[in-house]
Amino acid sequence: MSLSVDALHAFVVLSEELHFGRAAKRLFMSQPALTKQIKRLEWEIDGKLFERTTGFVRLTPAGEALKERSRIVVADATALECFARRVTKGEGGTLRIGFGIAVAGDILPRAVLAFRRTHPNIVLEMQDLGSRQQTEMILDGRLDVGFVRMPILDRRIESAFVLEDEILLALPANQFKESPSLKAMRDKPFVMIARSTSETFQRHAFALCAAAGFAPNLVLEGREVFTVLSLVRAGVGVSLVPSTARRMRVPGIRFLSLKMQSAKWEVALAWRSDRRGQVQAFADAVLAISGG
């Protein structure tokens, strides 16, 4: 058995008015059509909902019992319909976003603020993840969109360039008067962004050290870029950090370019090509900020 929401709505209105003429007017339908709908509903539940005599209409005990429950069902169905319409138009629902350290300090917060101004009914869920994990989660549907390193080889994923980032050497400003190269850091202790924060970034930093002819003496890891910079400032060691770390304006830190092309990488916004709606709206907000 499948009860019609329209029929339940008609039942609720008639139970409130207890008059077929007034109820039909509220429902924007003819009185015969309303009578037919109520009779069909009574046939479907195999019981009378109203007693009808000349001059009055009243609920049966079954009608009284079903009145409040039917009102709840109709209200829920109406709310669900409105929610579904918002979702299909990209105006509601949940958007799951993956990101990494390259965008966490600038582009992501600005994009989120801009997106929330135009789509206040969408709930944003954000996860700090490495590029490989983001790509896997986008493909299997656990993420809607992510900020990942290029290149992206899977043709099921659509992408748009967001920014070029670069790994910089971070030094205590009071320890180095000149501008040393990465190779000159071979005997220095290193403080690195933790592998658990970004396996991709740490692997990239270690590869740059290897290209300079040494393996870094890793003495400490920090889960946050700000923590790493604070440790460098305190003289615990030197570090390799993304260029976005400069925007944190931590005093007592010098940032030096490695002058190595391999220190640079591109970040793209990525999503599965069969996803549109709110994903495209978020992409538009990101690209408006990044100039992509």
C-alpha positions as CSV (number, residue, x, y, z in Angstrom):
1,M,0.0,0.0,0.0
2,S,1.3,3.5,-0.9
3,L,-0.5,6.5,0.6
4,S,-0.4,9.7,-1.5
5,V,1.0,12.7,0.3
6,D,-1.5,14.9,-1.6
7,A,-4.3,12.8,-0.3
8,L,-2.9,13.1,3.3
9,H,-2.7,16.8,2.8
10,A,-6.3,16.9,1.7
11,F,-7.3,14.9,4.8
12,V,-5.4,17.3,7.1
13,V,-7.0,20.4,5.6
14,L,-10.5,18.8,5.7
15,S,-9.9,17.7,9.3
16,E,-9.2,21.3,10.2
17,E,-12.0,22.9,8.2
18,L,-14.7,20.1,8.7
19,H,-16.3,21.6,5.6
20,F,-15.8,20.3,2.0
21,G,-16.3,23.7,0.4
22,R,-13.9,25.6,2.6
23,A,-11.3,22.8,2.4
24,A,-11.6,22.6,-1.4
25,K,-11.0,26.4,-1.6
26,R,-7.8,26.1,0.5
27,L,-6.6,23.3,-1.7
28,F,-7.4,25.1,-4.9
29,M,-9.4,22.2,-6.2
30,S,-13.1,21.4,-6.9
31,Q,-15.3,19.9,-4.1
32,P,-16.0,16.8,-6.2
33,A,-12.2,16.2,-6.7
34,L,-11.7,16.6,-2.9
35,T,-14.5,14.1,-2.2
36,K,-13.0,11.6,-4.6
37,Q,-9.5,12.0,-3.0
38,I,-10.9,11.4,0.5
39,K,-12.9,8.4,-0.6
40,R,-9.8,6.9,-2.2
41,L,-7.7,7.5,0.9
42,E,-10.4,5.8,3.0
43,W,-10.5,2.9,0.6
44,E,-6.7,2.5,0.8
45,I,-6.8,2.4,4.6
46,D,-9.9,0.3,4.6
47,G,-11.8,2.6,7.1
48,K,-13.8,5.7,7.4
49,L,-12.1,9.0,8.4
50,F,-15.1,11.3,8.3
51,E,-18.8,11.0,9.2
52,R,-20.9,13.0,6.7
53,T,-24.5,14.1,7.2
54,T,-26.5,17.0,5.9
55,G,-25.1,20.1,7.4
56,F,-22.0,18.8,9.1
57,V,-18.8,16.8,8.8
58,R,-16.9,15.3,11.7
59,L,-13.9,13.0,12.2
60,T,-14.4,9.4,13.1
61,P,-12.3,8.0,16.0
62,A,-9.9,6.7,13.3
63,G,-9.7,10.1,11.7
64,E,-9.0,11.7,15.1
65,A,-6.2,9.2,15.7
66,L,-4.6,9.8,12.3
67,K,-5.0,13.6,12.2
68,E,-1.8,14.6,14.1
69,R,0.4,11.9,12.6
70,S,-0.8,12.9,9.1
71,R,0.0,16.5,9.8
72,I,3.6,15.6,10.7
73,V,4.0,13.4,7.6
74,V,2.8,16.2,5.3
75,A,5.0,18.8,7.0
76,D,8.0,16.5,6.6
77,A,7.2,15.7,3.0
78,T,6.9,19.5,2.3
79,A,10.2,20.2,4.0
80,L,11.9,17.3,2.1
81,E,10.6,18.7,-1.2
82,C,12.0,22.1,-0.5
83,F,15.3,20.6,0.6
84,A,15.5,18.5,-2.6
85,R,14.8,21.6,-4.7
86,R,17.6,23.5,-3.0
87,V,20.0,20.6,-3.4
88,T,19.4,20.2,-7.1
89,K,19.9,23.9,-7.6
90,G,23.1,23.9,-5.5
91,E,21.5,25.8,-2.7
92,G,21.5,23.2,0.1
93,G,23.0,20.0,1.3
94,T,26.6,19.2,2.3
95,L,29.9,19.9,0.5
96,R,32.9,17.9,1.5
97,I,36.2,19.6,0.9
98,G,39.7,18.2,1.1
99,F,42.7,20.6,1.4
100,G,46.5,20.7,2.1
101,I,49.0,23.1,3.5
102,A,49.3,25.1,0.3
103,V,45.8,26.6,0.6
104,A,45.1,26.3,4.3
105,G,46.4,29.8,5.2
106,D,44.9,32.0,2.5
107,I,42.8,30.7,-0.4
108,L,40.7,28.2,1.4
109,P,39.5,30.6,4.2
110,R,38.7,33.3,1.7
111,A,36.9,30.9,-0.6
112,V,34.8,29.5,2.3
113,L,33.8,33.0,3.3
114,A,32.8,33.9,-0.2
115,F,30.9,30.7,-0.8
116,R,29.0,30.9,2.5
117,R,27.8,34.4,1.6
118,T,26.1,33.1,-1.6
119,H,25.2,29.6,-0.3
120,P,24.3,29.9,3.4
121,N,22.3,26.7,3.5
122,I,25.1,24.4,2.4
123,V,27.0,22.7,5.3
124,L,30.8,22.6,4.6
125,E,32.8,19.7,5.9
126,M,36.6,20.1,5.5
127,Q,39.4,17.6,6.0
128,D,43.2,18.3,6.0
129,L,44.5,15.5,3.7
130,G,47.4,14.6,1.4
131,S,46.9,14.8,-2.3
132,R,46.9,11.1,-2.9
133,Q,44.2,10.5,-0.3
134,Q,42.1,13.4,-1.6
135,T,42.2,11.9,-5.1
136,E,41.1,8.5,-3.8
137,M,38.3,10.0,-1.8
138,I,37.0,12.1,-4.7
139,L,36.9,9.0,-6.9
140,D,35.0,6.9,-4.4
141,G,32.6,9.7,-3.4
142,R,33.8,10.4,0.1
143,L,34.9,13.9,-1.0
144,D,33.2,16.3,-3.3
145,V,36.1,18.5,-4.1
146,G,39.8,18.8,-3.1
147,F,43.0,20.9,-3.5
148,V,45.5,18.5,-4.9
149,R,49.0,18.6,-6.5
150,M,49.1,18.4,-10.3
151,P,49.4,16.5,-12.5
152,I,46.1,14.6,-12.1
153,L,46.2,11.6,-14.4
154,D,42.7,10.0,-13.9
155,R,40.4,11.1,-16.6
156,R,37.4,10.8,-14.3
157,I,38.6,13.9,-12.4
158,E,38.1,17.4,-13.7
159,S,40.5,20.1,-12.4
160,A,41.3,23.8,-12.6
161,F,44.6,25.4,-11.8
162,V,44.6,27.4,-8.5
163,L,48.2,28.4,-7.7
164,E,51.9,27.6,-8.0
165,D,53.6,27.1,-4.7
166,E,57.3,26.7,-3.8
167,I,59.3,25.2,-0.9
168,L,61.4,27.8,0.9
169,L,64.2,27.5,3.3
170,A,63.2,29.0,6.7
171,L,66.0,30.2,9.0
172,P,66.3,32.0,12.3
173,A,66.9,35.6,11.3
174,N,69.6,36.2,13.9
175,Q,71.8,33.2,13.0
176,F,72.6,33.8,9.3
177,K,73.8,37.1,8.0
178,E,74.3,35.9,4.5
179,S,71.9,33.9,2.3
180,P,73.1,30.3,2.5
181,S,72.1,27.6,0.0
182,L,70.3,24.5,0.9
183,K,73.5,22.5,0.5
184,A,75.1,24.7,3.3
185,M,72.4,23.3,5.7
186,R,73.7,19.7,5.5
187,D,75.1,19.7,9.1
188,K,72.2,21.7,10.6
189,P,69.3,20.2,12.6
190,F,66.0,20.3,10.7
191,V,62.5,20.8,12.0
192,M,60.0,19.5,9.5
193,I,56.2,19.5,8.9
194,A,55.1,16.1,10.2
195,R,54.6,13.3,7.8
196,S,51.1,12.7,9.3
197,T,50.2,16.3,8.3
198,S,51.4,16.0,4.7
199,E,53.3,12.9,3.5
200,T,53.5,14.4,0.0
201,F,55.2,17.6,1.3
202,Q,57.7,15.9,3.6
203,R,58.6,13.5,0.7
204,H,59.1,16.5,-1.5
205,A,61.3,18.3,1.1
206,F,63.5,15.2,1.6
207,A,63.9,14.8,-2.2
208,L,65.2,18.4,-2.4
209,C,67.7,17.7,0.3
210,A,68.8,14.6,-1.5
211,A,69.3,16.7,-4.7
212,A,71.5,19.0,-2.6
213,G,73.6,16.0,-1.6
214,F,72.5,15.1,1.9
215,A,69.8,13.6,4.1
216,P,68.4,16.1,6.6
217,N,69.1,15.6,10.3
218,L,65.5,15.6,11.4
219,V,65.3,16.5,15.1
220,L,61.6,17.4,15.5
221,E,58.3,17.4,13.6
222,G,55.4,19.8,13.9
223,R,51.8,19.2,12.8
224,E,51.2,22.9,12.0
225,V,53.3,25.2,9.9
226,F,53.0,27.9,12.6
227,T,54.5,25.4,15.1
228,V,57.4,24.6,12.8
229,L,58.1,28.3,12.3
230,S,58.0,29.0,16.1
231,L,60.6,26.2,16.6
232,V,62.8,27.7,13.9
233,R,62.6,31.1,15.5
234,A,63.6,29.5,18.8
235,G,66.7,28.1,17.2
236,V,65.7,24.4,17.4
237,G,66.6,24.0,13.7
238,V,66.1,25.2,10.2
239,S,63.2,24.0,8.0
240,L,61.7,23.7,4.6
241,V,58.2,25.2,4.4
242,P,55.6,26.2,1.7
243,S,55.8,29.8,0.5
244,T,52.4,30.4,2.0
245,A,54.1,30.3,5.4
246,R,55.3,33.9,4.8
247,R,51.8,35.1,5.2
248,M,51.8,34.0,8.8
249,R,54.3,36.9,9.5
250,V,56.1,35.1,12.3
251,P,58.8,37.5,13.5
252,G,62.5,36.4,13.6
253,I,62.2,34.2,10.5
254,R,64.0,34.6,7.1
255,F,62.7,32.9,4.1
256,L,65.0,32.1,1.2
257,S,64.3,30.7,-2.2
258,L,66.1,27.5,-3.0
259,K,66.5,28.6,-6.6
260,M,65.6,25.0,-7.7
261,Q,62.8,24.4,-10.3
262,S,62.1,21.1,-8.5
263,A,61.1,23.1,-5.4
264,K,57.9,24.4,-7.2
265,W,54.6,22.6,-7.7
266,E,51.1,23.4,-9.0
267,V,47.9,23.0,-7.0
268,A,44.6,22.4,-8.7
269,L,41.0,22.2,-7.5
270,A,39.8,18.8,-8.4
271,W,36.3,17.1,-8.5
272,R,34.7,14.1,-10.2
273,S,33.6,15.1,-13.7
274,D,30.0,13.8,-13.1
275,R,29.5,16.2,-10.2
276,R,28.0,19.7,-10.8
277,G,25.7,22.0,-8.9
278,Q,27.3,23.1,-5.6
279,V,30.7,21.7,-6.6
280,Q,30.8,24.1,-9.6
281,A,29.6,27.0,-7.4
282,F,32.4,26.3,-5.0
283,A,34.9,26.1,-7.9
284,D,33.7,29.4,-9.2
285,A,34.3,31.0,-5.7
286,V,37.9,29.5,-5.5
287,L,38.8,30.6,-9.1
288,A,37.5,34.1,-8.5
289,I,39.9,34.5,-5.6
290,S,42.9,32.7,-7.1
291,G,42.5,34.3,-10.6
292,G,42.5,30.8,-12.2
